[in-house]
C-alpha cells in the first residue's frame, strides 16, 4: 500500500512539474514590427553605432533568431504575408503598387487577427496597416481587429506630423499640427494607444500588433539631441534618433507588462518589415554587411531581426538557426491560442520557442516582388543555398550563404543539381496574379550600388 502511495505521489509530482514547464493557455501576444530596420542597427545583432538597450534586453532575456526573414522586401507585401501566412507567390499583395490601383485585402483572406479573435482574444493594431483604406473591404476592423489606431494608407504614414490619424476608419484631427506647427509626433501618440490597449485588456488574452513606422522616412523627429555631437549629416542624426526612440518605446512596453503583472503570460516578438533603408544605412552598417537593401531580394533586403521573449517559457539568452520568418506568424499564433490554423505557407515555431524538438521545418522559403531595381525578382532560401533571378526564365544565380553570406560569388555553374531544385521551387511556388505582370526575361540584372549618404 505504501509503495502504491509513493508511486501515486510521484505521478502527481511529475504532472505538476510538467504543468509548470508547459506553456500557459492562450498567452498574450505582442508583435512589434519596425519599419525599414536592418540587422546592423541593433546591438544584439552586432550593431555598434546606435545604443539599443531595450531591444538588446529582449534578446538577452529571450531567443534571437539568426535565419529569420521578412515577408517581402517592401512594406505592403510584408504585411500581407505576416497577416495571412501566404508567401509572396500566393499572397494578394506582392508589391506596394498593383495594376488598376490598390486592391484591398479581400474577405476570403484569413488574418492572424481573425484567428485570434475567434479564439477569444482582444485584437488591437497600432501604426501602419497598408492593406485597405477607409471605405474598403480591407480595413483592419473588417479583417479581425477590434481596434486600429494610426495610419491606414501607406503614403499617409510617411508623415510624423500629420493633420490627422485614424481610429477604426474615423479621422481624428491633430490640431497641434495644423498650420505646420509640428507639435504632435505621431509615433508618440501611437505608442500611447498601444500601452492603453495593453492596460485595458490585461485581464483577458490579447493580440497587440504594434506596426510602428519608425524609422521609415520622412526623417523627422522632435529632437535628435542625443546624437547632436556626432560628425554626421543632419539626416543621419535624425535617422539614428528615430531608431533610438523606437528602442525607448520597446522598453516602455516591457515596463508596462511588468507593472501590470502580466509579463510571464505575454510573448513579445520584435522584427522589421524589410531590409534597411534611409540616410544612415552606410554609417550604421545597417545591413550587417549583407548584399542589398530595401526592395532587393538579396539578403540585405529580406533578412530580418527576429527576437522572441516570454519569461519562464523561452530560455533566456538563446539563439536559433531555424529557418523562419513572418510567414510563420499565423500558424504560430493559432498554435498558441489552441485553435486550428488555416491553410497557409507557414509553420508553427512554438516547439522552438519552448525549447522542444521542432519536427516540422521549412524545406525552403520563397519570395517574389514586382518592384525594386528591376521590375521583378524571385528568390529562394533552401538550407544554406540561396537562389536569385530577375525573370522567370533568366539564368539562376546561386550562392552558398554558409560560405558567402554577402552573396558575392555566383556558384550556379558548379552546382547544377541545386539550380534544378531551386528552379523547380520557383516554378511551383509562383502562382499567376491578375494584379501583376511577370516577365520571362529581364533586360538587365541587379548590381549593388553603394548608397550615397547626404552631404554635411
Secondary structure, DSSP 4 states (H G I P E B T S, - for coil): -HHHHHHHHHHHHHHHHHHHTSPPTT-EEEEEEESS--GGGSGGGT--SS--HHHHHHHHTSEEESSEE-SSSSHHHHHHHHHH---TTTSS-SSS--TTSPPPPPTTSPPHHHHHHHTT-EEEEEEE--S--TTSTTSGGGTT-SEEEEESSTTGGG-SS-SEEEETTEEEE-GGGGGG-----HHHHHHHHHHHHHHHTTTS-EEEEEE--TTPSS---S--GGGTTSSS-HHHHHHHHHHHHHHHHHHHHHHHHHHHT-GGGEEEEEEESSS--STTHHHHTTTTT-S--TT--SHHHHB--EEEE-TTTSPTTEEE---EEGGGHHHHHHHHHTSPPPS-S----HHHHTTS---S--S-EEEEES-SSSS-EEEEEETTEEEEESSTTSPPEEEETTT-TT-----STT-HHHHHHHHHHHHHH----TT----SS-SS----PPPPPPP-
